Amino acid sequence: MPAGTIALTNNSTAVTGSGTTFNTELKANDFIVVVVGGVTYTLGVLSVNSATSVTLVSAYGGPAISGAAWTAVPNAALVGITAQVAADVAKAIRGLNQDKVNWQQVFSAAGNITVNLPDGSSFTGPSWGYMTTLISSRASSSDPRFDTINNKTGGTVSGGVNAGAASPSATPPTGTTTNGSGISSRFTSGIYNGVLFSSYVQCIQGSGTKGILQLSYGANTYWSFNQDGSANGVSWVPSSDERLKDMHGPIEEPLEKMRLIRGQTWNRKDTKAFGIGFTAQDVQKVFPDSVSETGDVTLPDGTKVERALAPDVYGVSAGLHHEAILALMAKIEKQDVVILELQNRLKAVDGLDA
């Protein structure tokens, strides 16, 4: 902090110092920074008249004050800081835009995609649309060797099975069977309200618990939940009608929240499958209501993970990234205003010097 204090008068370009050394601390085109009533003022210096007198580029617009502490900011430092902030913001926006491109590919591409990661590396694999189409086409095929299963018991069915009712039923027929190997299954099929449907659930019990839940209509599989933790559907459509919700407003301080949630890569301990995204613990720190418990999970080595957590990754990603981009845009707009004001002041100073 420079020596002495200063006095300012509203709508005046004069700065009076007490115990100051303006002639060694400042020069034309530098800036005086002072906080008055909680508001920070950055005042451009037109000329240094003496150790205790300075003339400003434009009149001071705040309330009159005396005995105020002040800071001298060289012109080169202020311009450099502004340029660095602009560069950092531009870098952050480029990263967010790349993230949007990556997610767009995951959601909508038809085949294999390449996701570019922040460290410059990339990952190539199938999109969700491609996996959904592949699973649907395979699930809808049938094995001609099983045109009928009348009077057959036991054994393993390795092909597809289609079943239906001969006549409409008032309620869906159900059935449950269990064999000696600890495999229990539940099969539902029939014509309900004129619609042919079938669903099949299988739970295999032993060292762990695995299962497949699949819903089909006719020859098409619409969604399935698989034993490796993955889920696939023809189209996942969230209900986001504002009229169905008690709205809490936009996410506050999105940039600070972005820093608390890390994008990470991993391999699952149970399936060894590669994954990328957020962890439930990181999301829970910022949005605890977006994380739910899914029950206990037993890993292949026998380790039991109690009350495993599941975050709403898609909702958090969409909402937080969108609000963060809006916050960065607002910062850039403010920087543009400051830069334009500085440019105008420099032009005014150049005109006076001429």
Salt bridges, closest charged atoms under 4 A:
ASP30 OD1 - LYS27 NZ 3.50
ASP99 OD2 - HIS321 ND1 3.15
ASP143 OD2 - ARG145 NH2 2.51
ASP241 OD2 - ARG243 NH2 2.61
ASP270 OD2 - ARG268 NH2 2.74
ASP282 OD2 - ARG262 NE 2.90
ASP282 OD1 - LYS285 NZ 3.60
GLU293 OE2 - ARG307 NE 3.87
ASP296 OD2 - LYS304 NZ 3.40
GLU341 OE2 - ARG345 NH2 2.44
